[in-house]
Amino acid sequence: MKPGDDRQTIRHNFSDAVNMSPGELAKWLETDESKAAGQHSARGGESVGHESGRRIVGLLRRKQDELTDRDYAHMRKVVGYVHRHMAQRPRGDVSHTRWRHSLMNWGHDPLK
């Protein structure tokens, strides 16, 4: 976490950015669409967004007083990703796009 960051502000921004419940996100992460979305390394494996989604599920289920500095840093990363990605919204129906699927891996469903 950066010096001067306010944990309350980070939590607020995180809860605004993440609009999926832990159960919804966990269920989504099990789908083929979720596993196919996002950037994968040259070796394959799990995408950065999919890994983040698993971590977000844990953050959403954790009590506020159990959150660490690393958790808050990840929450800030999630907020930044969602904001940047939303600014790149493609035209037309995004229901079945990799753009939406990638955002959903980060806990944000733009159709909600």
VMD Tcl script that builds the backbone (N, CA, C; Angstrom):
set m [mol new atoms 336]
animate dup $m
set s [atomselect $m all]
$s set {name element resname resid chain x y z} {
  {N N MET 1 A 0.840 -1.172 0.000}
  {CA C MET 1 A 0.000 0.000 0.000}
  {C C MET 1 A 0.890 1.242 0.000}
  {N N LYS 2 A 0.507 2.243 -0.746}
  {CA C LYS 2 A 1.284 3.481 -0.804}
  {C C LYS 2 A 1.039 4.307 0.448}
  {N N PRO 3 A 2.067 5.029 0.912}
  {CA C PRO 3 A 1.864 5.907 2.071}
  {C C PRO 3 A 0.765 6.930 1.773}
  {N N GLY 4 A -0.057 7.179 2.749}
  {CA C GLY 4 A -1.114 8.173 2.591}
  {C C GLY 4 A -2.418 7.606 2.060}
  {N N ASP 5 A -2.393 6.354 1.598}
  {CA C ASP 5 A -3.646 5.746 1.140}
  {C C ASP 5 A -4.577 5.555 2.330}
  {N N ASP 6 A -5.806 5.861 2.125}
  {CA C ASP 6 A -6.814 5.733 3.158}
  {C C ASP 6 A -7.551 4.412 2.944}
  {N N ARG 7 A -7.458 3.536 3.913}
  {CA C ARG 7 A -8.084 2.214 3.775}
  {C C ARG 7 A -9.590 2.305 3.527}
  {N N GLN 8 A -10.251 3.246 4.163}
  {CA C GLN 8 A -11.691 3.402 3.964}
  {C C GLN 8 A -11.985 3.768 2.506}
  {N N THR 9 A -11.191 4.665 1.937}
  {CA C THR 9 A -11.376 5.063 0.536}
  {C C THR 9 A -11.111 3.888 -0.387}
  {N N ILE 10 A -10.067 3.125 -0.114}
  {CA C ILE 10 A -9.751 1.948 -0.936}
  {C C ILE 10 A -10.902 0.955 -0.881}
  {N N ARG 11 A -11.419 0.676 0.314}
  {CA C ARG 11 A -12.547 -0.262 0.440}
  {C C ARG 11 A -13.761 0.248 -0.328}
  {N N HIS 12 A -14.035 1.533 -0.223}
  {CA C HIS 12 A -15.178 2.126 -0.923}
  {C C HIS 12 A -15.007 1.992 -2.440}
  {N N ASN 13 A -13.837 2.357 -2.955}
  {CA C ASN 13 A -13.575 2.254 -4.395}
  {C C ASN 13 A -13.633 0.806 -4.868}
  {N N PHE 14 A -13.140 -0.106 -4.047}
  {CA C PHE 14 A -13.169 -1.529 -4.374}
  {C C PHE 14 A -14.613 -2.035 -4.440}
  {N N SER 15 A -15.419 -1.643 -3.474}
  {CA C SER 15 A -16.808 -2.117 -3.475}
  {C C SER 15 A -17.607 -1.505 -4.626}
  {N N ASP 16 A -17.216 -0.316 -5.088}
  {CA C ASP 16 A -17.844 0.270 -6.272}
  {C C ASP 16 A -17.431 -0.482 -7.540}
  {N N ALA 17 A -16.159 -0.858 -7.616}
  {CA C ALA 17 A -15.641 -1.519 -8.819}
  {C C ALA 17 A -16.086 -2.974 -8.915}
  {N N VAL 18 A -16.123 -3.668 -7.800}
  {CA C VAL 18 A -16.483 -5.090 -7.783}
  {C C VAL 18 A -17.980 -5.192 -7.519}
  {N N ASN 19 A -18.734 -5.510 -8.566}
  {CA C ASN 19 A -20.191 -5.558 -8.422}
  {C C ASN 19 A -20.733 -6.987 -8.467}
  {N N MET 20 A -19.850 -7.963 -8.370}
  {CA C MET 20 A -20.272 -9.361 -8.316}
  {C C MET 20 A -20.086 -9.863 -6.883}
  {N N SER 21 A -21.006 -10.707 -6.440}
  {CA C SER 21 A -20.880 -11.295 -5.108}
  {C C SER 21 A -19.798 -12.368 -5.143}
  {N N PRO 22 A -19.292 -12.770 -3.973}
  {CA C PRO 22 A -18.286 -13.831 -3.959}
  {C C PRO 22 A -18.798 -15.112 -4.622}
  {N N GLY 23 A -20.056 -15.440 -4.397}
  {CA C GLY 23 A -20.630 -16.641 -5.009}
  {C C GLY 23 A -20.741 -16.533 -6.520}
  {N N GLU 24 A -21.187 -15.372 -7.000}
  {CA C GLU 24 A -21.286 -15.153 -8.448}
  {C C GLU 24 A -19.917 -15.246 -9.107}
  {N N LEU 25 A -18.936 -14.597 -8.485}
  {CA C LEU 25 A -17.598 -14.587 -9.059}
  {C C LEU 25 A -16.986 -15.981 -9.032}
  {N N ALA 26 A -17.131 -16.695 -7.935}
  {CA C ALA 26 A -16.583 -18.050 -7.847}
  {C C ALA 26 A -17.199 -18.954 -8.910}
  {N N LYS 27 A -18.497 -18.842 -9.104}
  {CA C LYS 27 A -19.185 -19.642 -10.122}
  {C C LYS 27 A -18.689 -19.264 -11.525}
  {N N TRP 28 A -18.555 -17.959 -11.790}
  {CA C TRP 28 A -18.069 -17.482 -13.084}
  {C C TRP 28 A -16.670 -18.021 -13.370}
  {N N LEU 29 A -15.796 -18.015 -12.364}
  {CA C LEU 29 A -14.409 -18.443 -12.555}
  {C C LEU 29 A -14.286 -19.910 -12.956}
  {N N GLU 30 A -15.341 -20.683 -12.752}
  {CA C GLU 30 A -15.334 -22.092 -13.138}
  {C C GLU 30 A -15.691 -22.301 -14.611}
  {N N THR 31 A -16.155 -21.261 -15.307}
  {CA C THR 31 A -16.609 -21.420 -16.691}
  {C C THR 31 A -15.446 -21.407 -17.672}
  {N N ASP 32 A -15.677 -22.020 -18.830}
  {CA C ASP 32 A -14.675 -22.011 -19.898}
  {C C ASP 32 A -14.416 -20.592 -20.391}
  {N N GLU 33 A -15.472 -19.767 -20.446}
  {CA C GLU 33 A -15.316 -18.385 -20.909}
  {C C GLU 33 A -14.381 -17.610 -19.992}
  {N N SER 34 A -14.509 -17.832 -18.703}
  {CA C SER 34 A -13.638 -17.164 -17.740}
  {C C SER 34 A -12.193 -17.600 -17.930}
  {N N LYS 35 A -11.990 -18.884 -18.085}
  {CA C LYS 35 A -10.634 -19.421 -18.208}
  {C C LYS 35 A -9.964 -19.002 -19.517}
  {N N ALA 36 A -10.753 -18.695 -20.540}
  {CA C ALA 36 A -10.201 -18.297 -21.841}
  {C C ALA 36 A -9.890 -16.805 -21.918}
  {N N ALA 37 A -10.486 -16.019 -21.049}
  {CA C ALA 37 A -10.335 -14.556 -21.117}
  {C C ALA 37 A -9.015 -14.106 -20.506}
  {N N GLY 38 A -8.547 -12.959 -20.962}
  {CA C GLY 38 A -7.380 -12.324 -20.364}
  {C C GLY 38 A -6.081 -12.772 -20.977}
  {N N GLN 39 A -5.006 -12.216 -20.453}
  {CA C GLN 39 A -3.669 -12.506 -20.961}
  {C C GLN 39 A -3.088 -13.714 -20.249}
  {N N HIS 40 A -2.647 -14.668 -21.065}
  {CA C HIS 40 A -1.982 -15.859 -20.551}
  {C C HIS 40 A -0.500 -15.759 -20.881}
  {N N SER 41 A 0.314 -16.355 -20.065}
  {CA C SER 41 A 1.758 -16.340 -20.350}
  {C C SER 41 A 2.040 -17.262 -21.532}
  {N N ALA 42 A 3.235 -17.181 -22.053}
  {CA C ALA 42 A 3.632 -18.028 -23.184}
  {C C ALA 42 A 3.571 -19.507 -22.799}
  {N N ARG 43 A 3.690 -19.788 -21.532}
  {CA C ARG 43 A 3.630 -21.174 -21.050}
  {C C ARG 43 A 2.194 -21.650 -20.849}
  {N N GLY 44 A 1.230 -20.746 -21.057}
  {CA C GLY 44 A -0.172 -21.111 -20.818}
  {C C GLY 44 A -0.501 -20.939 -19.355}
  {N N GLY 45 A -1.391 -21.743 -18.869}
  {CA C GLY 45 A -1.768 -21.658 -17.466}
  {C C GLY 45 A -2.833 -20.609 -17.227}
  {N N GLU 46 A -2.936 -20.195 -15.994}
  {CA C GLU 46 A -3.980 -19.268 -15.569}
  {C C GLU 46 A -3.645 -17.834 -15.971}
  {N N SER 47 A -4.665 -17.097 -16.425}
  {CA C SER 47 A -4.453 -15.690 -16.770}
  {C C SER 47 A -4.318 -14.863 -15.497}
  {N N VAL 48 A -3.762 -13.687 -15.652}
  {CA C VAL 48 A -3.602 -12.764 -14.530}
  {C C VAL 48 A -4.970 -12.423 -13.931}
  {N N GLY 49 A -5.951 -12.152 -14.803}
  {CA C GLY 49 A -7.286 -11.798 -14.337}
  {C C GLY 49 A -7.973 -12.927 -13.592}
  {N N HIS 50 A -7.786 -14.156 -14.082}
  {CA C HIS 50 A -8.410 -15.311 -13.426}
  {C C HIS 50 A -7.826 -15.498 -12.031}
  {N N GLU 51 A -6.510 -15.367 -11.939}
  {CA C GLU 51 A -5.851 -15.464 -10.633}
  {C C GLU 51 A -6.346 -14.354 -9.710}
  {N N SER 52 A -6.478 -13.148 -10.261}
  {CA C SER 52 A -6.984 -12.023 -9.467}
  {C C SER 52 A -8.398 -12.311 -8.993}
  {N N GLY 53 A -9.222 -12.883 -9.854}
  {CA C GLY 53 A -10.595 -13.206 -9.478}
  {C C GLY 53 A -10.657 -14.132 -8.276}
  {N N ARG 54 A -9.789 -15.131 -8.273}
  {CA C ARG 54 A -9.763 -16.045 -7.112}
  {C C ARG 54 A -9.393 -15.278 -5.846}
  {N N ARG 55 A -8.455 -14.358 -5.981}
  {CA C ARG 55 A -8.049 -13.567 -4.819}
  {C C ARG 55 A -9.176 -12.636 -4.372}
  {N N ILE 56 A -9.900 -12.073 -5.339}
  {CA C ILE 56 A -11.020 -11.180 -5.013}
  {C C ILE 56 A -12.094 -11.925 -4.230}
  {N N VAL 57 A -12.381 -13.160 -4.616}
  {CA C VAL 57 A -13.362 -13.965 -3.869}
  {C C VAL 57 A -12.944 -14.030 -2.405}
  {N N GLY 58 A -11.670 -14.282 -2.154}
  {CA C GLY 58 A -11.173 -14.333 -0.778}
  {C C GLY 58 A -11.296 -13.002 -0.062}
  {N N LEU 59 A -10.993 -11.910 -0.774}
  {CA C LEU 59 A -11.104 -10.579 -0.166}
  {C C LEU 59 A -12.545 -10.262 0.213}
  {N N LEU 60 A -13.470 -10.628 -0.659}
  {CA C LEU 60 A -14.883 -10.354 -0.393}
  {C C LEU 60 A -15.402 -11.155 0.801}
  {N N ARG 61 A -14.814 -12.297 1.041}
  {CA C ARG 61 A -15.269 -13.165 2.137}
  {C C ARG 61 A -14.556 -12.872 3.451}
  {N N ARG 62 A -13.510 -12.064 3.399}
  {CA C ARG 62 A -12.724 -11.771 4.592}
  {C C ARG 62 A -13.334 -10.599 5.359}
  {N N LYS 63 A -13.184 -10.629 6.668}
  {CA C LYS 63 A -13.634 -9.517 7.504}
  {C C LYS 63 A -12.665 -8.354 7.350}
  {N N GLN 64 A -13.201 -7.154 7.480}
  {CA C GLN 64 A -12.417 -5.936 7.291}
  {C C GLN 64 A -11.157 -5.925 8.153}
  {N N ASP 65 A -11.262 -6.343 9.399}
  {CA C ASP 65 A -10.104 -6.282 10.295}
  {C C ASP 65 A -9.063 -7.372 9.997}
  {N N GLU 66 A -9.373 -8.272 9.060}
  {CA C GLU 66 A -8.427 -9.312 8.662}
  {C C GLU 66 A -7.619 -8.922 7.421}
  {N N LEU 67 A -7.960 -7.796 6.801}
  {CA C LEU 67 A -7.290 -7.368 5.574}
  {C C LEU 67 A -5.889 -6.837 5.875}
  {N N THR 68 A -4.938 -7.255 5.037}
  {CA C THR 68 A -3.543 -6.849 5.203}
  {C C THR 68 A -3.194 -5.727 4.220}
  {N N ASP 69 A -1.993 -5.183 4.363}
  {CA C ASP 69 A -1.519 -4.178 3.414}
  {C C ASP 69 A -1.485 -4.755 1.990}
  {N N ARG 70 A -1.085 -6.006 1.866}
  {CA C ARG 70 A -1.071 -6.657 0.539}
  {C C ARG 70 A -2.485 -6.757 -0.032}
  {N N ASP 71 A -3.458 -7.027 0.822}
  {CA C ASP 71 A -4.854 -7.075 0.375}
  {C C ASP 71 A -5.299 -5.715 -0.145}
  {N N TYR 72 A -4.971 -4.668 0.606}
  {CA C TYR 72 A -5.353 -3.322 0.168}
  {C C TYR 72 A -4.648 -2.951 -1.138}
  {N N ALA 73 A -3.403 -3.373 -1.300}
  {CA C ALA 73 A -2.689 -3.101 -2.545}
  {C C ALA 73 A -3.389 -3.800 -3.716}
  {N N HIS 74 A -3.847 -5.017 -3.490}
  {CA C HIS 74 A -4.554 -5.726 -4.559}
  {C C HIS 74 A -5.904 -5.068 -4.847}
  {N N MET 75 A -6.558 -4.609 -3.823}
  {CA C MET 75 A -7.834 -3.914 -4.022}
  {C C MET 75 A -7.633 -2.670 -4.899}
  {N N ARG 76 A -6.552 -1.935 -4.664}
  {CA C ARG 76 A -6.236 -0.767 -5.495}
  {C C ARG 76 A -5.970 -1.193 -6.939}
  {N N LYS 77 A -5.272 -2.305 -7.109}
  {CA C LYS 77 A -4.975 -2.821 -8.450}
  {C C LYS 77 A -6.271 -3.168 -9.183}
  {N N VAL 78 A -7.202 -3.779 -8.487}
  {CA C VAL 78 A -8.498 -4.151 -9.073}
  {C C VAL 78 A -9.244 -2.902 -9.532}
  {N N VAL 79 A -9.285 -1.902 -8.683}
  {CA C VAL 79 A -9.982 -0.650 -9.020}
  {C C VAL 79 A -9.359 -0.030 -10.268}
  {N N GLY 80 A -8.054 0.031 -10.316}
  {CA C GLY 80 A -7.367 0.601 -11.475}
  {C C GLY 80 A -7.662 -0.172 -12.740}
  {N N TYR 81 A -7.627 -1.509 -12.650}
  {CA C TYR 81 A -7.904 -2.332 -13.826}
  {C C TYR 81 A -9.324 -2.097 -14.334}
  {N N VAL 82 A -10.288 -2.138 -13.444}
  {CA C VAL 82 A -11.688 -1.969 -13.846}
  {C C VAL 82 A -11.882 -0.603 -14.508}
  {N N HIS 83 A -11.324 0.438 -13.925}
  {CA C HIS 83 A -11.483 1.783 -14.500}
  {C C HIS 83 A -10.848 1.870 -15.883}
  {N N ARG 84 A -9.635 1.346 -16.041}
  {CA C ARG 84 A -8.968 1.386 -17.345}
  {C C ARG 84 A -9.720 0.572 -18.383}
  {N N HIS 85 A -10.155 -0.604 -17.992}
  {CA C HIS 85 A -10.831 -1.503 -18.928}
  {C C HIS 85 A -12.202 -0.960 -19.344}
  {N N MET 86 A -12.912 -0.343 -18.410}
  {CA C MET 86 A -14.219 0.236 -18.736}
  {C C MET 86 A -14.080 1.358 -19.768}
  {N N ALA 87 A -12.967 2.067 -19.741}
  {CA C ALA 87 A -12.733 3.154 -20.694}
  {C C ALA 87 A -12.502 2.622 -22.116}
  {N N GLN 88 A -12.277 1.319 -22.245}
  {CA C GLN 88 A -12.018 0.698 -23.549}
  {C C GLN 88 A -13.232 -0.084 -24.052}
  {N N ARG 89 A -14.398 0.241 -23.559}
  {CA C ARG 89 A -15.611 -0.496 -23.927}
  {C C ARG 89 A -15.817 -0.492 -25.447}
  {N N PRO 90 A -15.992 -1.682 -26.033}
  {CA C PRO 90 A -16.252 -1.744 -27.477}
  {C C PRO 90 A -17.689 -1.336 -27.785}
  {N N ARG 91 A -17.926 -1.021 -29.030}
  {CA C ARG 91 A -19.279 -0.656 -29.465}
  {C C ARG 91 A -20.149 -1.904 -29.560}
  {N N GLY 92 A -21.439 -1.664 -29.467}
  {CA C GLY 92 A -22.391 -2.747 -29.679}
  {C C GLY 92 A -22.638 -3.582 -28.444}
  {N N ASP 93 A -23.247 -4.715 -28.686}
  {CA C ASP 93 A -23.595 -5.650 -27.618}
  {C C ASP 93 A -22.330 -6.315 -27.090}
  {N N VAL 94 A -22.078 -6.170 -25.813}
  {CA C VAL 94 A -20.859 -6.727 -25.214}
  {C C VAL 94 A -21.137 -8.010 -24.422}
  {N N SER 95 A -22.345 -8.524 -24.530}
  {CA C SER 95 A -22.757 -9.666 -23.704}
  {C C SER 95 A -21.794 -10.847 -23.756}
  {N N HIS 96 A -21.329 -11.192 -24.947}
  {CA C HIS 96 A -20.498 -12.398 -25.099}
  {C C HIS 96 A -19.121 -12.054 -25.652}
  {N N THR 97 A -18.530 -11.000 -25.104}
  {CA C THR 97 A -17.224 -10.559 -25.591}
  {C C THR 97 A -16.126 -10.906 -24.595}
  {N N ARG 98 A -14.904 -11.044 -25.105}
  {CA C ARG 98 A -13.754 -11.262 -24.228}
  {C C ARG 98 A -13.554 -10.050 -23.313}
  {N N TRP 99 A -13.933 -8.862 -23.808}
  {CA C TRP 99 A -13.821 -7.644 -22.999}
  {C C TRP 99 A -14.642 -7.797 -21.711}
  {N N ARG 100 A -15.896 -8.200 -21.852}
  {CA C ARG 100 A -16.756 -8.387 -20.674}
  {C C ARG 100 A -16.229 -9.524 -19.810}
  {N N HIS 101 A -15.842 -10.615 -20.438}
  {CA C HIS 101 A -15.373 -11.781 -19.683}
  {C C HIS 101 A -14.126 -11.437 -18.866}
  {N N SER 102 A -13.244 -10.639 -19.455}
  {CA C SER 102 A -12.050 -10.228 -18.729}
  {C C SER 102 A -12.417 -9.386 -17.512}
  {N N LEU 103 A -13.324 -8.443 -17.702}
  {CA C LEU 103 A -13.785 -7.624 -16.569}
  {C C LEU 103 A -14.430 -8.491 -15.488}
  {N N MET 104 A -15.206 -9.458 -15.906}
  {CA C MET 104 A -15.864 -10.321 -14.922}
  {C C MET 104 A -14.840 -11.113 -14.115}
  {N N ASN 105 A -13.717 -11.480 -14.722}
  {CA C ASN 105 A -12.661 -12.154 -13.971}
  {C C ASN 105 A -12.132 -11.263 -12.846}
  {N N TRP 106 A -12.249 -9.955 -13.042}
  {CA C TRP 106 A -11.808 -8.995 -12.027}
  {C C TRP 106 A -12.967 -8.566 -11.127}
  {N N GLY 107 A -14.107 -9.259 -11.209}
  {CA C GLY 107 A -15.227 -9.020 -10.293}
  {C C GLY 107 A -16.227 -7.968 -10.735}
  {N N HIS 108 A -16.098 -7.484 -11.980}
  {CA C HIS 108 A -17.005 -6.440 -12.451}
  {C C HIS 108 A -17.766 -6.919 -13.685}
  {N N ASP 109 A -19.094 -6.978 -13.571}
  {CA C ASP 109 A -19.932 -7.304 -14.721}
  {C C ASP 109 A -20.505 -6.014 -15.261}
  {N N PRO 110 A -20.052 -5.562 -16.442}
  {CA C PRO 110 A -20.515 -4.279 -16.969}
  {C C PRO 110 A -21.991 -4.277 -17.371}
  {N N LEU 111 A -22.637 -5.419 -17.382}
  {CA C LEU 111 A -24.052 -5.478 -17.718}
  {C C LEU 111 A -24.941 -5.324 -16.493}
  {N N LYS 112 A -24.358 -5.255 -15.326}
  {CA C LYS 112 A -25.140 -5.071 -14.090}
  {C C LYS 112 A -25.478 -3.615 -13.901}
}
mol reanalyze $m
mol bondsrecalc $m
mol representation Tube
mol addrep $m
